[in-house]
Amino acid sequence: MILGLLRSTSTLTYKWARRLVIALIGGTVCLLGVAMLVLPGPGLLVIPLGLGILGLEFAFARRWLLRVRESANGMVTEAARWRWWRRPPPTDGEG
């Protein structure tokens, strides 16, 4: 009985410790990404990385990461549709 209580307590402590460590690391990475939006650095790449870390334990971060991923896919689709990087075809006789 006492051994079972100790096991459940240690499991509970491990879960909370893991959750706390993930929250600290993921939150720090997200804050660094937000800081990199105004400072030199790849802020737009670091923020989803932080959300991915937070998403290991927290459902809200998974939802935000999904929203970010959908927005990025939409932007890529729009950029591919506009084809802004290609030159227009040459015209005949004008030069």
N, C-alpha and C positions, 0 to 999 in steps of 0.2 A: 504494500500500500504506500509506504513512504517512498520507496524507490520509484514507483509510478508517478507520484507527485513531483519528485525531483526531475524526472525525465520530461514531464509536461512543462515544468517551469523553465528548464534549460532550452527546450524547443521554442517556447514563447520568447525567451530572452534572445535566442539566435534570430528569430524572425524579425523582432523589433530592431535588433542591431543591424541586420542586413538592410532593412528598410531605411534606417537612419543613414547608413553609409551611402546607399544609392541616392537618397534624397540630397545629401550633402554634395556628392560628386556631380550628379546630374544638374543640380541647381547652380553649382559653381560654373560648370561648363556653359550653361544657358546664360548666366550673367556675363561671363567673358564674351560670349557671342554678341550679346546686346551692346556691350562696351565696344566691341570691334566694329559695330555699325558706324560709330563716329570716330574711332581710332583706326589706325592702319591695321588691317587684318581681314581674314575671310569670315566675317560675321555671319553672312548668309549660309555658310556651310557649317559653322560651329553650333548655331542654334538648333538645327535638326539633330545634330549629334547629341547635344544635351537632352533634347526631348526623347531621343531613343534610349538614352541611359535611364531617364526617369520612367519611361514606358515599361521598363522591366518590372516595376512594382506598382505604378500608379495608372489607373484607367484614364484620368483626365489627360495625361501626357500622350497616351496612345491616340486619343481622339484628336488632340492638337497636331500630332505628327501626321495623322491621316489627312487632316485638313491642309497642312503644309504640302504634303506630297501631291494631293489633288490639284492645288494651286500651281505647283511647279509643273506638273504634267500639262495643265491647261496652257501655261505660258510657253512651254516647248512646242505644243501643238500649234499655237498661234504663230510663233516664230517660223516654224517650218512651212506654214501655209503662206505666209507673206514672202518668204524667200528673199529677204532683204540683203542677204550676203552675195547674191548672184548679180552679175552685170546684165544689163538688158541686152538683148540680141542686137548685133550690128545692123544698121540700116543700109540698104543698097544705094550707091551713088552719092552718099553724103559722107564726108569724112573729116 
